[in-house]
Amino acid sequence: MAARQPISLLKAKDNIAETWPDEPARFTDKHVDDFLLWSVKKNSSDVTIQTDRPAYNEIYGTLYPGTFRPLDAADMNVFLARIYGPEALARLASGHDLDVSYEIRPDRYTRIRFRVNITAILSRGRDSAQITMRVLPSEPPRMADLNIEQDIINAWHPRQGVVIVTGPTGSGKSTLLCAGIRMLLEDKHGCGKVVCYEAPIEYVYDAVKSPRSLLSQSEIPRHLPTFADGVRNALRRKPEIILVGEARDKETISAVIEAAQTGHTVYTTTHTNGVASTVARMVSAFDPNERSERAYALMESIRMIVTQTLVTKVGGGRLGVREWMRFTDDVREKLMDKDFKEWGPEIQRMLPFFGQSMAQSASGFFEEGLITRRTYIQLSNSSGAG
């Protein structure tokens, strides 16, 4: 039987330039961070590590192998233990995927962060895992970096009430929220005490100068079990601003409403498409016998809803297209004079006067030549009354 060739010789022979030059014959704990740092230097936006396959880096939208050889179960156990902890396999076996953040500090001044999802999969007839690691920017973007419309910026900081950012998975909701929080922190007058509850923590604000503001971040479920627990915790800490990563169950939505009604400004997200459907979806989270009361309490609290989706831009890259509506005193009063079941069509009618529809936004981008006609038509048909 021929002797096994060193990996370095095999690489030279096959000329696989994309793979890690320091790849070991067997991964150990000390190799994990080194491999991830190399991936970041290669401009990888996402690192995917999966049993029985090489590790892959997504670079400018294309997958490239990051290791020469497929990773076996022993390699995966090393990655899982390093990134999540020794209980990772047990948690996966219980039928749950795992959402966490991971951080590398190559030196005292540098932090490299990843948003991580770990999901159980079947590979070659055995239970296995896939780790997906999104490389996060070192600091939150600014609103200007995201080309956020001035009307949204102007309405971003109500004295109290709820601002809701919505959109499908991967639409940049968290990025928009963090850009908005950065804008508040950088205000020359400050924004007071800010408490954030996220799952996981994606962006950190170490590089943001905010001498008149104080921000803290807690991760769900690492620091507190649920978002609803987070909001209840916030009410004991006397903040001015509360960020709730996601409001999709009735306990969290009720807690958000309570926080807004007690004088706080609350920012949160939901997985909905369109302003009107956001209200309908949040109301439908409650039991039928309590929907009416909760609907009017929610409407009293809402100050703005922003729906965002990311689409392919002509010439490459991605573009954020947004629908939004400001819920002024007049808007809320008119809606609360109606049965909550009639709100959907009424919000659609009011949308162009107090904000902008997805179709209007798409039309502007299409006229500028930034999106294709097909994308324009898709976006124009995407907003509904819920």
Secondary structure per residue as TSV (DSSP state, phi and psi in degrees):
chain	resnum	aa	ss	phi	psi
A	1	M	-	360.0	129.9
A	2	A	-	-66.9	144.2
A	3	A	-	-66.9	144.8
A	4	R	-	-70.8	127.8
A	5	Q	-	-75.3	144.8
A	6	P	-	-58.8	146.1
A	7	I	H	-58.2	-36.9
A	8	S	H	-60.4	-38.3
A	9	L	H	-70.7	-38.5
A	10	L	H	-62.6	-39.5
A	11	K	H	-63.0	-44.9
A	12	A	H	-62.4	-39.2
A	13	K	H	-64.3	-43.3
A	14	D	H	-92.8	-9.2
A	15	N	T	54.0	48.5
A	16	I	-	-89.3	90.2
A	17	A	T	-68.6	-23.2
A	18	E	T	-79.9	-15.4
A	19	T	S	-82.8	158.4
A	20	W	-	-66.0	120.4
A	21	P	T	-66.5	-22.0
A	22	D	T	-100.9	21.0
A	23	E	-	-58.0	127.9
A	24	P	-	-85.2	165.1
A	25	A	S	-68.9	-24.3
A	26	R	S	-147.6	126.6
A	27	F	-	-70.0	137.6
A	28	T	-	-125.8	175.0
A	29	D	H	-53.9	-39.5
A	30	K	H	-73.0	-15.9
A	31	H	H	-82.9	-23.1
A	32	V	H	-60.8	-54.2
A	33	D	H	-63.8	-37.4
A	34	D	H	-62.8	-41.8
A	35	F	H	-64.9	-42.9
A	36	L	H	-65.8	-39.2
A	37	L	H	-63.3	-39.9
A	38	W	H	-62.9	-40.4
A	39	S	H	-62.2	-41.3
A	40	V	H	-63.2	-41.4
A	41	K	H	-65.7	-25.0
A	42	K	T	-80.7	5.5
A	43	N	T	68.1	32.2
A	44	S	-	-72.7	133.3
A	45	S	S	-91.3	-28.1
A	46	D	E	-142.9	134.7
A	47	V	E	-112.4	126.4
A	48	T	E	-117.9	126.1
A	49	I	E	-122.1	120.6
A	50	Q	E	-139.3	141.0
A	51	T	B	-58.2	135.9
A	52	D	T	71.3	12.2
A	53	R	S	-133.3	156.2
A	54	P	-	-62.9	158.0
A	55	A	-	-69.5	145.4
A	56	Y	E	-123.6	144.0
A	57	N	E	-112.5	133.2
A	58	E	E	-94.9	114.8
A	59	I	E	-122.6	114.4
A	60	Y	T	52.9	41.4
A	61	G	T	86.5	-0.3
A	62	T	E	-118.6	139.5
A	63	L	E	-84.2	132.8
A	64	Y	E	-127.9	138.9
A	65	P	E	-65.0	133.5
A	66	G	S	-99.1	-18.1
A	67	T	S	-126.4	152.8
A	68	F	S	-75.4	-41.2
A	69	R	S	-103.7	154.4
A	70	P	-	-65.5	148.3
A	71	L	B	-88.2	130.9
A	72	D	-	-93.3	-176.6
A	73	A	H	-60.5	-36.4
A	74	A	H	-66.2	-41.7
A	75	D	H	-61.1	-44.5
A	76	M	H	-63.0	-38.7
A	77	N	H	-61.6	-35.0
A	78	V	H	-65.4	-47.2
A	79	F	H	-62.1	-43.9
A	80	L	H	-63.6	-44.2
A	81	A	H	-66.9	-38.4
A	82	R	H	-69.9	-41.8
A	83	I	H	-83.5	-39.0
A	84	Y	T	-111.6	-45.7
A	85	G	-	134.9	170.7
A	86	P	T	-66.2	-17.3
A	87	E	T	-90.5	8.7
A	88	A	H	-58.8	-48.5
A	89	L	H	-62.7	-38.6
A	90	A	H	-65.3	-39.9
A	91	R	H	-65.9	-41.3
A	92	L	H	-64.6	-38.7
A	93	A	H	-66.7	-20.7
A	94	S	T	-82.9	0.5
A	95	G	T	92.0	20.3
A	96	H	-	-116.2	139.9
A	97	D	-	-86.1	163.6
A	98	L	E	-121.0	125.5
A	99	D	E	-114.6	117.3
A	100	V	E	-142.0	172.0
A	101	S	E	-111.9	155.8
A	102	Y	E	-136.8	141.1
A	103	E	E	-132.9	138.9
A	104	I	E	-119.5	134.5
A	105	R	E	-116.9	89.8
A	106	P	E	-66.9	-24.9
A	107	D	E	-152.3	176.5
A	108	R	T	-68.9	-15.5
A	109	Y	T	-105.1	-6.0
A	110	T	E	-120.3	134.3
A	111	R	E	-128.4	124.5
A	112	I	E	-114.3	123.0
A	113	R	E	-118.5	150.5
A	114	F	E	-131.7	142.1
A	115	R	E	-93.8	127.5
A	116	V	E	-121.4	134.8
A	117	N	E	-122.3	132.5
A	118	I	E	-120.7	122.8
A	119	T	E	-129.1	137.5
A	120	A	E	-72.3	139.0
A	121	I	E	-137.0	171.3
A	122	L	E	-106.6	125.5
A	123	S	E	-133.8	119.6
A	124	R	T	52.7	40.6
A	125	G	T	80.7	3.6
A	126	R	E	-120.0	151.5
A	127	D	E	-66.7	128.7
A	128	S	E	-139.0	-163.4
A	129	A	E	-148.1	154.8
A	130	Q	E	-126.3	129.9
A	131	I	E	-109.0	122.8
A	132	T	E	-112.9	122.3
A	133	M	E	-121.9	111.2
A	134	R	E	-88.4	124.7
A	135	V	E	-76.1	124.7
A	136	L	E	-98.5	144.3
A	137	P	-	-59.2	155.0
A	138	S	S	-69.2	-20.7
A	139	E	S	-147.3	156.6
A	140	P	-	-63.7	148.0
A	141	P	-	-72.1	165.3
A	142	R	-	-91.9	159.6
A	143	M	T	-56.2	-37.8
A	144	A	G	-64.9	-33.5
A	145	D	G	-63.0	-29.3
A	146	L	G	-95.9	1.8
A	147	N	T	56.3	43.4
A	148	I	-	-71.8	135.4
A	149	E	-	-62.1	144.8
A	150	Q	H	-62.8	-33.0
A	151	D	H	-63.1	-37.0
A	152	I	H	-68.0	-43.9
A	153	I	H	-60.3	-43.4
A	154	N	H	-63.0	-32.2
A	155	A	T	-98.1	5.5
A	156	W	S	-68.2	-29.2
A	157	H	-	-120.1	76.6
A	158	P	-	-70.1	159.7
A	159	R	S	-63.5	-36.8
A	160	Q	S	-157.1	166.7
A	161	G	E	115.0	-175.4
A	162	V	E	-113.7	132.2
A	163	V	E	-110.7	124.2
A	164	I	E	-115.2	128.0
A	165	V	E	-108.1	125.8
A	166	T	E	-126.1	167.8
A	167	G	-	151.3	167.7
A	168	P	S	-71.1	170.6
A	169	T	T	-58.1	135.1
A	170	G	T	80.5	17.1
A	171	S	S	-95.0	3.7
A	172	G	S	85.8	22.9
A	173	K	H	-61.0	-49.1
A	174	S	H	-63.4	-37.0
A	175	T	H	-64.5	-42.9
A	176	L	H	-63.7	-44.2
A	177	L	H	-58.4	-45.8
A	178	C	H	-66.9	-35.7
A	179	A	H	-63.4	-39.1
A	180	G	H	-66.4	-39.9
A	181	I	H	-65.4	-39.8
A	182	R	H	-60.9	-41.6
A	183	M	H	-60.0	-40.9
A	184	L	H	-66.3	-42.1
A	185	L	H	-64.0	-35.1
A	186	E	T	-85.8	-2.3
A	187	D	S	-59.5	136.8
A	188	K	T	-62.6	-23.9
A	189	H	T	-91.9	-4.6
A	190	G	-	76.1	174.4
A	191	C	-	-132.7	13.3
A	192	G	E	79.8	-148.3
A	193	K	E	-93.2	126.4
A	194	V	E	-119.0	127.8
A	195	V	E	-119.6	131.8
A	196	C	E	-121.1	136.1
A	197	Y	E	-123.3	114.8
A	198	E	E	-133.9	156.5
A	199	A	S	-143.2	91.8
A	200	P	S	-92.6	179.7
A	201	I	-	-69.9	122.6
A	202	E	-	-100.0	-57.4
A	203	Y	-	-104.1	145.2
A	204	V	-	-116.6	159.8
A	205	Y	-	-116.0	25.3
A	206	D	T	-58.0	-36.7
A	207	A	T	-85.5	-3.6
A	208	V	-	-88.2	125.0
A	209	K	-	-86.0	119.0
A	210	S	-	-147.5	70.7
A	211	P	T	-63.2	-22.6
A	212	R	T	-105.5	16.5
A	213	S	E	-133.1	154.6
A	214	L	E	-134.6	118.2
A	215	L	E	-117.4	139.8
A	216	S	E	-132.0	148.2
A	217	Q	E	-124.7	132.8
A	218	S	E	-123.5	140.3
A	219	E	E	-102.6	134.4
A	220	I	T	-99.4	129.4
A	221	P	T	-98.7	18.4
A	222	R	T	-64.9	-43.8
A	223	H	T	-102.1	-33.3
A	224	L	S	-140.3	148.9
A	225	P	S	-69.1	-37.8
A	226	T	-	-141.8	165.6
A	227	F	H	-63.5	-38.0
A	228	A	H	-61.5	-40.9
A	229	D	H	-62.0	-36.2
A	230	G	H	-62.4	-44.6
A	231	V	H	-65.1	-41.9
A	232	R	H	-62.5	-37.3
A	233	N	H	-63.3	-41.4
A	234	A	H	-61.2	-37.7
A	235	L	T	-66.4	-15.5
A	236	R	T	-94.4	-0.4
A	237	R	S	-113.4	2.7
A	238	K	-	53.3	53.6
A	239	P	-	-87.6	163.3
A	240	E	S	-89.4	-34.2
A	241	I	E	-128.8	136.5
A	242	I	E	-125.6	127.8
A	243	L	E	-109.0	124.2
A	244	V	E	-115.7	115.7
A	245	G	S	-52.8	-38.7
A	246	E	-	-156.6	136.1
A	247	A	-	-121.5	94.4
A	248	R	-	-126.1	-8.3
A	249	D	S	-117.9	161.7
A	250	K	H	-65.5	-31.0
A	251	E	H	-65.4	-44.6
A	252	T	H	-69.0	-42.7
A	253	I	H	-62.5	-42.7
A	254	S	H	-61.3	-41.9
A	255	A	H	-65.0	-38.8
A	256	V	H	-62.4	-45.1
A	257	I	H	-60.2	-45.2
A	258	E	H	-61.1	-42.3
A	259	A	H	-63.6	-41.3
A	260	A	H	-66.4	-38.4
A	261	Q	H	-73.1	-16.2
A	262	T	T	-99.3	19.2
A	263	G	T	98.2	9.5
A	264	H	-	-97.6	156.0
A	265	T	E	-96.0	124.6
A	266	V	E	-120.6	134.6
A	267	Y	E	-117.6	135.3
A	268	T	E	-153.1	174.5
A	269	T	E	-129.7	158.0
A	270	T	E	-142.2	160.8
A	271	H	S	-95.6	77.9
A	272	T	-	-136.1	162.9
A	273	N	S	-116.9	107.2
A	274	G	S	106.7	150.7
A	275	V	H	-66.0	-50.1
A	276	A	H	-64.5	-41.7
A	277	S	H	-68.1	-24.6
A	278	T	H	-65.1	-46.8
A	279	V	H	-61.8	-46.0
A	280	A	H	-62.0	-42.0
A	281	R	H	-65.9	-41.1
A	282	M	H	-67.2	-38.4
A	283	V	H	-66.6	-38.9
A	284	S	H	-69.0	-11.4
A	285	A	T	-69.0	-18.4
A	286	F	S	-92.4	158.9
A	287	D	-	-64.6	148.8
A	288	P	G	-53.4	-36.6
A	289	N	G	-74.9	-9.2
A	290	E	G	-117.9	2.1
A	291	R	H	-64.4	-41.1
A	292	S	H	-60.5	-51.5
A	293	E	H	-62.8	-43.0
A	294	R	H	-69.8	-33.5
A	295	A	H	-62.6	-45.8
A	296	Y	H	-70.6	-33.4
A	297	A	H	-65.4	-40.1
A	298	L	H	-63.7	-45.5
A	299	M	H	-63.4	-35.0
A	300	E	H	-61.2	-27.2
A	301	S	H	-94.0	-28.7
A	302	I	E	-69.1	134.8
A	303	R	E	-116.1	-32.4
A	304	M	E	-161.2	144.7
A	305	I	E	-124.2	130.5
A	306	V	E	-122.5	122.4
A	307	T	E	-105.6	130.3
A	308	Q	E	-127.6	142.4
A	309	T	E	-136.0	149.6
A	310	L	E	-104.4	130.7
A	311	V	E	-127.8	161.4
A	312	T	E	-71.6	133.2
A	313	K	-	-93.0	142.1
A	314	V	T	-59.3	127.3
A	315	G	T	93.1	-2.4
A	316	G	S	109.5	159.3
A	317	G	S	86.7	-178.1
A	318	R	E	-126.3	154.4
A	319	L	E	-130.0	133.5
A	320	G	E	-86.1	122.9
A	321	V	E	-114.3	132.9
A	322	R	E	-129.8	143.5
A	323	E	E	-114.1	136.8
A	324	W	E	-149.0	159.9
A	325	M	E	-150.7	134.4
A	326	R	E	-88.9	131.2
A	327	F	-	-101.0	86.1
A	328	T	-	-75.0	175.0
A	329	D	H	-57.0	-42.5
A	330	D	H	-64.4	-42.4
A	331	V	H	-62.3	-48.1
A	332	R	H	-64.5	-38.3
A	333	E	H	-64.8	-43.5
A	334	K	H	-63.3	-41.0
A	335	L	H	-70.2	-37.4
A	336	M	H	-74.3	-12.3
A	337	D	T	-79.9	-9.4
A	338	K	S	-108.3	163.0
A	339	D	-	-66.6	138.8
A	340	F	G	-61.2	-22.6
A	341	K	G	-70.2	-14.5
A	342	E	G	-97.0	2.1
A	343	W	H	-67.6	-36.2
A	344	G	H	-54.5	-59.6
A	345	P	H	-61.7	-34.8
A	346	E	H	-68.2	-39.8
A	347	I	H	-64.1	-40.4
A	348	Q	H	-60.8	-38.4
A	349	R	H	-68.2	-38.0
A	350	M	H	-81.9	-17.7
A	351	L	H	-52.8	-48.0
A	352	P	H	-65.8	-21.6
A	353	F	H	-87.7	-24.3
A	354	F	H	-122.7	17.1
A	355	G	E	178.3	-138.1
A	356	Q	E	-154.5	135.3
A	357	S	-	-81.0	163.2
A	358	M	H	-60.9	-37.2
A	359	A	H	-63.8	-40.5
A	360	Q	H	-63.8	-44.1
A	361	S	H	-63.2	-45.2
A	362	A	H	-63.2	-38.3
A	363	S	H	-60.3	-42.9
A	364	G	H	-63.4	-43.1
A	365	F	H	-68.4	-35.1
A	366	F	H	-66.9	-41.1
A	367	E	H	-65.5	-29.5
A	368	E	T	-81.4	-5.1
A	369	G	T	78.1	19.8
A	370	L	S	-88.9	-22.7
A	371	I	S	-131.1	158.3
A	372	T	-	-78.2	165.7
A	373	R	H	-62.1	-39.0
A	374	R	H	-61.6	-44.5
A	375	T	H	-63.3	-40.3
A	376	Y	H	-59.5	-45.1
A	377	I	H	-65.4	-42.0
A	378	Q	H	-60.4	-44.8
A	379	L	H	-68.3	-35.8
A	380	S	H	-66.3	-26.0
A	381	N	T	-98.8	3.7
A	382	S	S	-87.7	-19.0
A	383	S	-	-93.7	133.6
A	384	G	-	-133.8	171.2
A	385	A	-	-83.8	-3.9
A	386	G	-	69.9	360.0
